[in-house]
Amino acid sequence: MSLTRQIPAETSTFSVLNTLSLNGDSIELTLLGPSDESFGDRVVVSFSFCESSRNLFRQSSNVYECMVLNSAGAPLKIVLQKERLSDEDWLQALMLSAGDPLAVQLSKGIRKGRLLFEMDIADAPVVVIASPDNALLESYWRESLLDYTAKFLGHFTLLANETLAESLADDALTAFLQTALANSGGASLQLIYHGQNVSAKDWNRVLRPLRIHPNQLHFVR
């Protein structure tokens, strides 16, 4: 059985406000678009490039989904990673400068910040644990979470083992969680796992000895 979810979307043209190189393989784009706040928590971007033989611009056939944690009213920020873009589109991304247009597909009727809002983490102590491929989004999470709580207690990146489930046995992860629990002031510590390929059952083996309930763990792919 195949299940799909279709969310109404519309494409708008955004203007680049700023570009920031996070490292040699990723860049952060700050974009300004319509005043409509219904961006959802993910957007899809595509690039325009020039066909030198015909001297015409056409839309790239490749589209890229980006996570959006920005709160309503803030400029749209996205992170592009080289490994997830075609070589041609990565070069186009590197060439973007202030004022350049970028096509962004928005989810209609879904307000920005919905993902964090539904976690019900307002004013709660929170930590983020990321898979290795999401490590570069540490500052992105930090900035977004500080809009919801002053108790952001840290970010931890799992080791790059053959299977990520093996990374949960890392003593450094246990020490990180123990420190966060000690700094939570007795409040319910909320954990956000940003990654895939680690099941709730695998997480429970780590959290049970620390007396962290499964409903305190939130998954973000």
Backbone torsions as a table, in degrees:
resi	resn	phi	psi	omega
1	MET	NA	134.2	179.8
2	SER	-112.7	126.4	179.8
3	LEU	-114.6	135.6	175.6
4	THR	-131.7	153.5	177.5
5	ARG	-123.0	118.3	-178.9
6	GLN	-103.2	117.9	177.4
7	ILE	-108.8	125.2	178.9
8	PRO	-54.1	135.1	-177.8
9	ALA	-141.2	159.1	175.7
10	GLU	-140.5	149.1	-179.1
11	THR	-100.8	131.0	178.0
12	SER	-125.2	157.2	176.5
13	THR	-94.9	122.1	176.6
14	PHE	-104.6	156.6	176.1
15	SER	-109.3	139.4	179.2
16	VAL	-73.7	124.4	174.7
17	LEU	-92.9	-38.8	-175.6
18	ASN	-159.1	148.1	173.0
19	THR	-123.3	141.3	-178.7
20	LEU	-137.9	122.9	177.8
21	SER	-80.8	117.0	179.0
22	LEU	-81.2	-36.8	171.7
23	ASN	-164.9	-170.7	-176.6
24	GLY	-67.8	-12.1	-173.6
25	ASP	-119.7	8.6	-179.9
26	SER	-155.1	148.6	177.2
27	ILE	-136.7	148.6	176.1
28	GLU	-105.7	130.9	178.0
29	LEU	-112.8	131.9	171.5
30	THR	-104.7	124.1	-171.1
31	LEU	-122.9	148.1	175.9
32	LEU	-118.0	128.2	-178.2
33	GLY	-136.6	-154.6	-179.8
34	PRO	-60.6	161.0	-179.8
35	SER	-74.9	-13.2	178.3
36	ASP	-58.0	128.5	-177.3
37	GLU	-93.2	5.1	-175.1
38	SER	-85.4	64.4	-179.0
39	PHE	-90.0	-18.7	-173.2
40	GLY	73.8	-163.4	179.9
41	ASP	-111.2	4.6	172.5
42	ARG	-144.4	141.3	174.5
43	VAL	-127.5	163.8	177.9
44	VAL	-119.8	129.0	179.8
45	VAL	-116.6	154.6	174.5
46	SER	-144.3	161.3	-174.0
47	PHE	-116.2	151.5	171.1
48	SER	-103.9	141.2	178.3
49	PHE	-142.6	162.8	-173.0
50	CYS	-95.5	131.4	171.9
51	GLU	-88.0	105.3	-173.1
52	SER	-60.6	-31.1	-177.0
53	SER	-68.8	-27.5	-177.3
54	ARG	-117.6	-4.5	179.8
55	ASN	53.9	41.7	179.9
56	LEU	-125.7	149.6	174.9
57	PHE	-95.4	137.1	174.4
58	ARG	-137.4	162.3	-177.2
59	GLN	-79.8	135.7	175.3
60	SER	-61.6	142.1	177.9
61	SER	-79.2	-9.9	-179.3
62	ASN	-93.4	136.0	177.0
63	VAL	-125.1	152.0	-173.7
64	TYR	-134.3	126.1	179.1
65	GLU	-84.3	135.6	180.0
66	CYS	-127.4	139.2	175.8
67	MET	-74.1	141.1	-179.1
68	VAL	-128.0	115.1	179.3
69	LEU	-110.3	0.4	-175.2
70	ASN	-60.6	140.4	177.1
71	SER	-76.5	158.7	-179.3
72	ALA	-59.1	137.7	179.2
73	GLY	94.6	-13.9	-179.9
74	ALA	-94.0	151.4	175.6
75	PRO	-58.5	150.8	-179.5
76	LEU	-74.7	125.5	176.8
77	LYS	-118.3	132.6	176.8
78	ILE	-133.8	156.1	176.6
79	VAL	-117.2	127.4	178.2
80	LEU	-108.4	133.3	-179.4
81	GLN	-113.1	134.3	-176.3
82	LYS	-55.0	-42.6	-175.1
83	GLU	-66.7	-17.2	-177.6
84	ARG	-101.2	-1.3	179.5
85	LEU	-113.6	154.8	172.3
86	SER	-67.3	158.9	179.9
87	ASP	-57.8	-40.4	-178.1
88	GLU	-66.7	-43.3	-179.8
89	ASP	-71.1	-32.3	176.8
90	TRP	-63.3	-41.7	177.4
91	LEU	-63.2	-39.1	177.6
92	GLN	-64.0	-39.6	179.4
93	ALA	-64.0	-40.7	179.8
94	LEU	-65.7	-26.9	-177.5
95	MET	-85.7	-7.6	-178.9
96	LEU	-65.1	141.0	176.8
97	SER	-140.9	173.1	-176.1
98	ALA	-53.9	130.7	178.5
99	GLY	95.8	-14.6	179.6
100	ASP	-70.7	146.1	179.3
101	PRO	-84.9	152.7	175.8
102	LEU	-144.4	130.4	179.9
103	ALA	-79.4	125.1	-178.3
104	VAL	-127.6	125.5	177.6
105	GLN	-93.8	123.2	-175.4
106	LEU	-107.4	145.4	173.4
107	SER	-80.5	123.7	-177.8
108	LYS	-78.0	138.1	174.1
109	GLY	78.6	8.6	179.4
110	ILE	-121.0	116.9	-174.6
111	ARG	-75.8	150.0	174.8
112	LYS	-62.6	150.4	178.8
113	GLY	81.8	4.7	-176.7
114	ARG	-64.7	-37.8	-177.5
115	LEU	-58.8	-51.6	-179.1
116	LEU	-70.6	-34.5	179.4
117	PHE	-60.9	-42.6	-177.2
118	GLU	-71.5	-18.4	176.1
119	MET	-73.0	-18.0	-179.8
120	ASP	57.6	53.3	-177.2
121	ILE	-109.0	11.1	-177.8
122	ALA	-56.2	124.3	177.2
123	ASP	65.6	11.2	179.4
124	ALA	-95.0	153.4	173.1
125	PRO	-69.5	132.7	-172.8
126	VAL	-136.2	141.9	168.9
127	VAL	-128.6	155.6	176.7
128	VAL	-119.1	132.3	175.3
129	ILE	-119.2	125.5	-172.2
130	ALA	-119.1	148.7	169.8
131	SER	-71.7	159.2	-175.3
132	PRO	-55.3	-36.0	-177.6
133	ASP	-73.2	-11.8	178.1
134	ASN	-107.1	9.3	-175.5
135	ALA	-60.1	-35.2	-175.1
136	LEU	-68.0	-11.2	-179.2
137	LEU	-90.0	14.9	-178.6
138	GLU	-57.1	-50.2	-178.2
139	SER	-65.5	-30.8	179.1
140	TYR	-64.3	-45.7	178.0
141	TRP	-65.2	-45.1	-176.6
142	ARG	-58.3	-48.5	-178.1
143	GLU	-63.1	-41.6	-177.6
144	SER	-70.6	-41.7	-177.1
145	LEU	-69.9	-30.4	180.0
146	LEU	-67.1	-14.0	172.7
147	ASP	-76.6	-16.6	-176.3
148	TYR	-108.2	-31.9	-176.3
149	THR	-151.8	145.3	176.0
150	ALA	-87.3	1.1	-174.5
151	LYS	-109.4	44.1	172.1
152	PHE	-75.3	115.0	-169.2
153	LEU	-103.1	7.4	173.3
154	GLY	135.3	168.3	-177.5
155	HIS	-129.7	136.3	-179.1
156	PHE	-131.7	135.1	178.4
157	THR	-107.7	127.5	179.5
158	LEU	-67.5	153.0	176.3
159	LEU	-69.5	151.3	-179.8
160	ALA	-87.6	78.7	176.5
161	ASN	-90.7	174.1	179.3
162	GLU	-58.5	-40.4	172.2
163	THR	-126.3	136.8	-177.0
164	LEU	-64.3	-26.7	178.8
165	ALA	-59.2	-33.1	178.0
166	GLU	-64.6	-30.1	-177.5
167	SER	-66.6	-21.5	-179.9
168	LEU	-69.3	-16.6	179.2
169	ALA	-83.3	0.6	-179.3
170	ASP	-64.3	125.2	179.2
171	ASP	-61.6	-30.0	-179.9
172	ALA	-65.3	-34.2	177.3
173	LEU	-66.5	-44.4	178.8
174	THR	-60.9	-42.5	179.6
175	ALA	-64.9	-38.8	178.1
176	PHE	-61.2	-45.3	-179.5
177	LEU	-68.6	-37.7	178.4
178	GLN	-63.4	-40.2	178.1
179	THR	-65.0	-42.4	179.7
180	ALA	-63.2	-41.0	178.0
181	LEU	-62.1	-40.6	-179.7
182	ALA	-66.2	-31.3	-178.0
183	ASN	-91.2	-0.4	-176.7
184	SER	-80.6	-8.4	178.3
185	GLY	66.5	26.8	178.8
186	GLY	85.8	-7.0	178.2
187	ALA	-78.3	162.2	-178.6
188	SER	-70.4	111.9	-179.2
189	LEU	-71.4	127.5	178.3
190	GLN	-101.3	132.7	-179.7
191	LEU	-113.4	134.5	173.9
192	ILE	-115.3	119.9	175.1
193	TYR	-100.1	115.3	179.7
194	HIS	-102.2	94.6	-178.4
195	GLY	168.7	-169.0	-179.8
196	GLN	-138.4	-179.0	171.8
197	ASN	65.6	20.9	169.7
198	VAL	-130.3	119.7	-174.0
199	SER	-82.0	163.3	175.5
200	ALA	-61.1	-34.4	179.2
201	LYS	-64.2	-42.0	178.1
202	ASP	-63.5	-41.2	179.0
203	TRP	-64.7	-38.7	-178.0
204	ASN	-60.5	-32.8	178.4
205	ARG	-63.0	-32.0	179.7
206	VAL	-82.9	-40.5	-172.4
207	LEU	-79.5	-29.7	-175.4
208	ARG	-59.3	-47.9	179.3
209	PRO	-62.7	-23.0	-179.7
210	LEU	-91.0	-0.2	-179.3
211	ARG	60.1	41.1	174.1
212	ILE	-102.9	120.4	-175.9
213	HIS	-73.3	145.7	179.6
214	PRO	-55.6	-30.0	-178.9
215	ASN	-74.9	-1.5	174.8
216	GLN	-90.7	-2.2	-178.9
217	LEU	-106.3	129.5	-179.5
218	HIS	-119.7	135.2	-178.7
219	PHE	-101.6	131.5	173.5
220	VAL	-130.6	121.3	-177.4
221	ARG	-79.3	NA	NA
